[in-house]
Amino acid sequence: MAAPDASAPAGAAALLRSADFARAYTLTVFAAMFGSHLIERLAGRVTLVTIVTALCLLGVSILLSRRGEISLVRLVPSSLLLLCAWAFASIFWSTDAGTSLLRWLAMIGVALLAVTIGHIRDTLQTVRALGDVLRAALVLSLVLEILSGILLDTPLRFLGIQGNLAAWGPIQGIFGTRNSLGIVAVVALITFAVELRTLSVRPAVGIGSIVLAAGLALLSASPTVLVLSTGVGVAGGALALVRAAPIARRSALQWMLAGAVTASAIALYAQRSAIITTTGAADDLALRTDLWTLAQYYIRLKPVQGWGWFGAWPAAEPPFATINILLEEAHRSALNAYVDVLLQLGWAGALLLCIVGGAALVRSWLDASQRRSTVYAWTPLVLVALAVTSLFESYVLTGAGWLLLALAAVRAGQSRSWRRRLDAAGPGEAGLQHAPG
């Protein structure tokens, strides 16, 4: 009788720990999340769920194989854990516990993917992988829009592409809606700019990618893109100003910028009517205002705990179905992440979401302002983009948006956290920050 081959488990463990497998895994996760609409339309929801489930199982296997170099204390930010725990608790008062549980499992699954990437790839490696995926996604979007809007001159309805390229938009690409395309294009702009500044790609590739992302952002004709691009541009300029200042003056400059941002926000709010008229977003905002007004009514009925976690709105559950019936629409979200969280998780959930994003933004901003490499600017700028986007879309609560938020929270917690000081001598510090590949 042949002796069992002990080298097989060892070989599998070595594969799971390898840099090549980590890169392939990261690319696959980003492709699945940013291509989820395309996958679902072409192969069905079951296929998408199967892919994500397989990636989650692989993620657990990877983390277990690397347990010697990852500190359990620093595995997940406590604020992220609390938000997920509160979402789980909401299942018990949800109107449909079964659906809430399934949606919570999806939330946890995507968070697990983010945690895995955060612990097997450093910031530069993450940016390079995301850049490769977004380049391919935007090129595919442009090709399909050319096919639909120019060559065939007919909509590709099964993909949600309306074929408006010849009329200069709005276009949707592989992301389903023009707003989703616009958001992804702005995230891509941040990623491509960081790639170019860090010399991660050839200059021709970097410049071409930026032109592609900027062009698709404009062709999306999304009102969100103008506000989003402005917010990210202001944040990028402020961060560059802080990085260029002498170390002794940075603290005072940070406080001055915080005051300027606060004053600007108040002024913009005071002039919101004029801004809305100038940007031509009055009709779009009127629709959103009606939606938010109805949502506020139901928020007041359950202000602390909310109606239970669902993520994307279920078609037949109150109060979501009731809101859509009254508006004679078919909204799948509140078109505002903060309103959506208030509706589903109450003030407790909204506070936890703000803590997750706010703590990650402060940590990553301070980190980026002190480190020499431009790559550290990626995390705070993406968080700014997600925060601004959340005013107009619930993108950050599911899918690729939730992946980016969780990943940014994990990344920020690795560099600045009370748990880093607690675990300063742990193996995760040395093993992870200098991982090969």
N, C-alpha and C positions, 0 to 999 in steps of 0.2 A: 504493500500500500504506500503510495507516494506521500511524502511529508508535505504539510500545508506550506504554501508559499508566503513566508512572512514579509517578503519584499513588496507585495502588492499594497497593503495598507500604508507602508512607509512611503511608497511611490505616490499614492494618492494624496497623502498629507503634504509631501514635498511639492506636488503640483498645486495644491490649494494655497500654499505659502509663497509660491513663485511670483516674481514681479510681472512676468508675461501674463499669467492667469489673472492677476489683479487688474492689469490694464484691460484685458479682454472683458472681464466682468464689468468694469466701470463703463466701458463703451456700450455694452449690451444693456445695462440698466438705463443709461441716458437715452439710448435709441428706443427702448420700450416705453419709457415715460413720455418723451417728446413726440413719439410716433404713435401714441395710444389711440388717437382718433382714427388714424389711417389703418392701424391693425384691426380695430373694432369694426370699421366699415368694410374691410376686405375679408376678414376671417371670422368676425363675430366676437361677442363679449366673452364667451367661454374660452376662446383662444387667448385673449388678452389676460384673463384671470389665470389661466394655466401658466402663461409665461411669467407673470409676476410671482406666482406661487413658487415656481421652480427657482426663480432668482432669490426669493426669500430663503428657501431651503439651502441653496448654495451659500448665501450670505451667512447663515448660522454655521455652516460647515467651515467657512473661511475663518470666522471669528474664533471658533473652537480650535482650529489648527494653529492659530496665532495667539492662543491664550497666554503663552509665555511672554509675549512682548506687549500685551495690552492690559492696562490697569482696569480692573472692574470698577473702581471708584470713579474713574474718568470716562467710562464707556458712553454714558448718555447724560446730557445736561439735566439737572434736577427740574428746571422749569419745563422742559419738554416732557419729562416723565409726568409731572403734575397735570399738564394739559391733557395728555393722553389718558391719565387716570380719571380726570373729571369727565372726559368724553365717555369713558366706560361706565362711570357711575350714572350718567344720564340715560343709559339703556333702561334702568329700572323705573323711570317715570316717562319714558317715551310712549307715544301712541302706538308704535309697532316695534316691540322689543326685538323681534327676529330680524327685521330689516336694519334696525340700528346696530345690532351686533355684527351683521355682515359688513356694514359700512365702517364700523370701528375696526374690524379686522383688516379691511383695506387700508385704513389710516395707519394702523400699526405696521402693516406690511411695507408700505412706502417709507415710513420712518426707519424701519430696519434696513432697507436698502441704503438710505442716507447714512446711517450709523456705520454700516459696513464700509462704504466708500470713504467716509471720513477717517477711518482707522487703517485703511490699507493704501491710501494714496495721499500724498501731500498736496498743498494748494496748487503748485505749478502743474503737477501731473493731472489733477482734477480739471484745471482750466484747459489743458491740452486735449484731454478726452472730450470735454464738453464742446470745445471748439470744433473738433473733428465731426462730432455728431450734428451740431447745429449747421455747419457748412453743408453737409450732405442733405439735411432736412430742407434748408433754404433753396439749395440748387434744385432738389426734387420739386419743391413748391413752384419755383419759377418755370421749370419744364412743363409741369402739369397745367399751369396757367396759360403758357404759350400754346400748348396743345388744345386746351379748351377754348380760349378766347380768340385765338388767331387761326390756327390750322384747321380745327374742326368747327369753330364758331358755334359751339353748343355747350350748355352747362354739363358738368360732370356731377349730377345730382347725388349719386351714391357716395361721393366724397365731400359734398357740400360746397363744391366749387361752382360759382355762378357764371364764370366765363366773361368777366368784365375787363380783361386786360387791355383790349383794344380801345376801351373808353377810359383808360388810365385809372381803373379801379371803381369801387373797392374790390380787392382780391382777398382770398382766404387761404390759399395754399393747402397744405395737408393738415391744417390745424382746425378746420371746421368753421371758424368765424374770423372776421377781419380783426376783431379786438385781440383774439388769441394770437394771430399772426403778428400783430403789432407788438404785443408784449414779448413774444419770443424774439422778434427782430431786435428789440432794445436790449434784451439780455445778451443776444448774440453780439451786438455792438460793443458792449462792455467786455465780453470775453475776447473778441477779436482784437480790441485795442490793447488789452493786457498781453495777449499773445505777441502782438507786434512789438510792444515796448520791452518785453523780456526776451526777444529774439528767439521765440519758440517756433516760429515759422519763417519761411523766406519772405522778404519784404513784399514781393509781388503777390504772394498768397495772402498775406495779411491785409494789404491795401485792397486787393480784389474782394476779400471777404467783407471788409468794412463797407465798400461800395455796394455789394450785394445786399447786405443787411439794411443799409440806409435806404436803398431803392425800394425794397419790399416793405419797409416801414412806411414810406410815403405812399406807396401804392395801396396799402391796406386802407388808407383814408379813414383811419380810426381816430375819433376825437381824443381817445385816451393817449395816443402816441405823442401828441404835442405836449401835453402836461407831463407825461412820463419822461420824455426826452429832456424837457426843461429841468425837471427835478434832478435827474441823474447828472445832467451837465453842470448844474449849480453845485451839487455835492462833489463832483469830480474836481471842479475848480477850487472849492474850499479845501479839499483834501490835499491838492497839489500845493496850495498856499501854505498850509500847515507843515507839510513835508519840507518845503523850501526854507522855512523860518529857522532861526537859530534855536537850539534846544532850550535855552533859558527863557525864550519868549513864547514857546509853544503853548504853555498852559494858559497864559493870558489871552493869546490869540484864539484858543479853543472857546473860552468863555465869551469873547467878543462875537465870534461866529454864531454861537448858540443864541445870543441876544439878537443878532441880526436876523437869524432864521425865524425866531419867534415874532419879531416885529413885522417881517415880511409876510408871515402867515396871517397875522391879524389884518394887514393891509389888503392882502389878496382876498380874504374873506369879506372885507368891507366893500370891495369893488367886484364881487363875484358876478353881479348882474351884467356889468359892462364887459367883463371878460367872456362871459357866456355868449353875449351878443356878438362880440368880435370874432370869436372862434366858430360861430355858426352851430353851436351845440345845444341850442335852446330846445329843439324838439326832442333830442336824445335825453336831455336832462329832465324835461317834463315827464317823460315816461318813467324815468328812474325816481323822480320825486313822488309820483303816485304810488309806485311800488314801495318805497321806503315809508311813506305815510301809513299804508296798510300794515306793513311789517311792524311799525312802532306800536300800533294798537295791540297786536298780539304779544309783543314784547312786554307791554305793561301788564298783561294778564299773568305772566310768569317771569318776573323781572330777574330773579336771582338764578334760578336753575335752568330756565329755557324749556323748550318743548322736546328735547332729546336730540342726540347727534345723528345726522343723516348725511352730511356733506352735501352732495348734489341733491336737490329737492326730489322726493318721491312724488310720483304723479297723483296718487290717490290719498295721501295722508294729510289730515289737518295739522297746522293751519295753512300749509303750503298750497294744497289743492284749493282751499277756500279763497286765498289771495288771487290765484290764477283765474278762478271763476269770476270773481268780482271785477278783475281787470280785463277779462276776456283775452288773456294771453296764455303762454305756455312757458313761463320762466322756469329755469332749473336752478336759479340762485337768486339772491337778493340784489345782485349786481353791486355788491359792496361787502367785502369780507367782514368788516366790523359789525355791520347790521346783521349779517348772516350768523355770526357767532353769538351775538346778543339774542337772536331769535332761537337758536338751537341750544346754546349752552349758558345763556343768561349773562349777567354782569360778572359772575365768577369766571366763566369761560373766557369772556372778552378780556378781563384783566390778565388772565394767564397767557393768552395769546400775545398781548402787548408786552408782557414781561419776557416771553420767549424772543420776540423780535427786537424789543428794546435792549435787553441785556446783550444779545448777540451783536447788535449794531454798535453799542458803546464799546464793547470789548474789541471788536474787529477794527473799529475806527481808531482807537488808541493804538492798537497793534500796527495798523497801516501807517499811522503818523510817525511811528518811531523806527520802523524797519526800513532798510535801504531799498530792498527790492520792490518793484512796482507790482509784483504779483499779489502782494498782500492787500492791494486796493480792491481786488476783485470782490472779496466777501462783503465789505461795507457798501460798495456801490450796488451790488445785486440786492442787498437788503433794502437799500433806499428805493430801488426799482419796485420791489415787492410791496413795500409800505405805500408808495404812491399808487401803484396798481390797485391795491386793496380798497381805495376810495371809490373805484369805478367798476371793479370786477371782484368776484370771489375766487379768483384764480389760485390764490395762495392756500386754499383749504383742501384741495384735492390734486391728485396727479402730479404733474411736473412742478407746479408751484409749491405744493407741500413738500416735495422732494428737495427743492432748492432751499426752502426755509429751514427744514430739519438739518440739511447738510451744512448750511451756514451757521446754525446754532452749535452743531457739533464742532465745526472748525474753529469758531470763536472761543468755545469753551476749552479747547486744547491749549490755547495760548494765554488766556487770562481767566482764571477761575480759582475760587478758594480751594477747590479740590486739587489743583496743580500744586499748591503749597503743601497741602496735606500729604500728597503723594509724590513729593519732589524727588525722593530717592527710589521711586518705583521703576520697574523695568520698561513700562510703556513709554517713558520719557526718551530713553535712548533708542529703544528698538524701533519706535514708530516714526520719530521725526527724521530719522536717517535711513528709512527703508529704501532698498535699491529700486531701480527701474523708473 
